[in-house]
Amino acid sequence: MWMLLLNLGHAEPDAIVATLDQAAGTALSDLQILPGGVYAAFIEEGSAQLRLLDLETWEVKSFAPCDAPKGLAVWDDALADHVFVGCGDGSVAHLTVTDGVSVLEEDLAL
């Protein structure tokens, strides 16, 4: 029984869902696991995109919160996970993730 559980714990993905273009100079920064443990958020510097990686299905969702995302922080409350993205112009964008649905909120006036 324990051997079966150990093997399931080391399962690998069985399909390529998304690739990053290494030749274009793609670099990842600010990789954060969301508090719910289902998603990882990171900034893809080559495209200035915020990416949300589903750690169960390996699907990647892309968002353009601002022209120059510079950093991110994650937080959760009882209802959802939240990603806050610092932008090059000094604003902060907010992404809410609830039950697999992601919503990019308006820029926060901070």
Summary of the structure (lengths in Angstrom):
residues: 110
radius of gyration: 15.6
end to end distance: 53.0
largest distance: 54.9
contacts: 281
relative contact order: 0.16
helix: 10%
strand: 45%
